[in-house]
């Protein structure tokens, strides 16, 4: 039964549960730089919307299915929020197209900032006494 799955492994070549290296695309240094610049821009825009107490970070990594990018926000209280991107490898070489797809960086940044602020609100909703009714 495992012989017909892509994760069965090839005897002597690929271990069971692992993908063959030919199946996972790699980025060229220029493609990785373009992707890193895009997520760094989203992180910078997100920082503009939030106070200094929020920690915003971005990274580009090689996942099990290929390159991945993430912008994450850690609010002062509450759960962290993140936006993950699996770049379209065809658009990475085109300077006129965004490596993360059709998402507008400012829209992604606003969404991350709003979600991070909402996490704070959820965490402290019962701990703050209203000043007026």
Buried (B, 14 or more C-beta within 10 A) or exposed (E): EEEEEEEBBEEEEBEEEEBEEEEBEEBEEEBBBBBBEBBBBBBBBBBEBBEEEBBBBBEBEEEEEBBBBBBBBBBBEBEBBBBEBEBBBEBBEEEEBBBBEEBEBBEBBBBBBEBBBBBBEEBEEEEEEEEEE
